[in-house]
Amino acid sequence: MTRITPPARPGSRLLLVWAVVHGAFAAGCALAGVPLLSLGPHEAPAACDWGAVAVAALAAAALAARRRRGERLAVRRALLIAAALSLVSGFGLLMDVLMLLTGSLPAHPAAAAHHALGLIGAVLLGADSLGRRPRSGRHAPAAAASSRVHLVAVVGAAAFLPYATMKTVWALGGTFAGMSGAEVLEVSRRNGASDAWLALESRGLDPTALFALLGVVLLFGLIRPWGQVFPRWTAFLAGRRVPRWLPLTPALLGAATLVPYGLIGSGYLTLATLGVLDLPPGDFRTGADALLVSWAGMGAFAPYGLALAVAAHSYWRRTRPLPVTPPAR
């Protein structure tokens, strides 16, 4: 009896290429002793890089099993597990992108490449494991999100208030956590900040605060039709719709970075607050000052990242392509 091999999905070859590239890169770093993972200022041993090799191997094995036996629930679950693990490994990509946008190179280029590969794999694996139904190519109208999603977005935006207050005090030359605005500028210069970053800070415009403002605009753009967020722009564009990938790309990037970063960081700070771990003072005078500033940041990143994930999921569902309608006979 002739065995019929199930046809490969169009994205299977791309996924296989990703698995080979990611696995080879992580294996090379592990053998060379280059760490790819870290928790705050602490780098994980290079032996932990083999975890990324295992994720790539899991994805490749699931693809091979699907090629031989067709669609199976176990295969879909394996791809989803690989997607979740890849998402964790890509959580630092947003910070690397922000550094590049301000003219600075990432402190650890190999880790930055690992972040990019991890997030690319998470997107490819997630899309492949969920599968695709025939679509007409037309998108549903971008209606407003539900009241629950609106409430989540408001909470996520409000979480930035302590962080924005801290940055505003420094920008106006005041003192927060024992450090003045001038000292903050000097610390940035000593840590190798780019000229663009220093120019903005010297004028009272902290780059991270500006990015936070853009993040809040993105958050509300995901839950409201863009014409209601920017009515003048919509009138100027004469009714053109915003391509759904345009807000979804930074939203997914931000959520994939900030959710694990904020949750893991908040857990670390909780242990430091309880006295289980010691938080180094770093550039601050005392560990208590460093803890206060860290909570102002983590207290914003985790809630905002979760709100961004909820808003992005709502936007994706509300604007997904309409199913194909068979022609009437």
Secondary structure, 3 states (H helix, E strand, C coil): CCCCCCCCCCCHHHHHHHHHHHHHHHHHHHHHCCCCCEECCEECCHHHHHHHHHHHHHHHHHHHHHHHHCCCHHHHHHHHHHHHHHHHHCCCHHHHHHHHHCCCCCCCHHHHHHHHHHHHHHHHHHHHHHCCCCEEEEECCCCCCCHHHHHHHHHHHHCCHHHHHHHHHHHCCCEECCEEHHHHHHHHHHCCCCHHHHHHHHCCCCHHHHHHHHHHHHHHHHHCCHHHHCHHHHHHCCCCCCCCHHHHHHHHHHHHHHHHHHHHHHHHHHHHHCCCCCCCCCCCCCHHHHHHHHHHHHHHHHHHHHHHHHHHHHHHHHCCEEECCCCCC
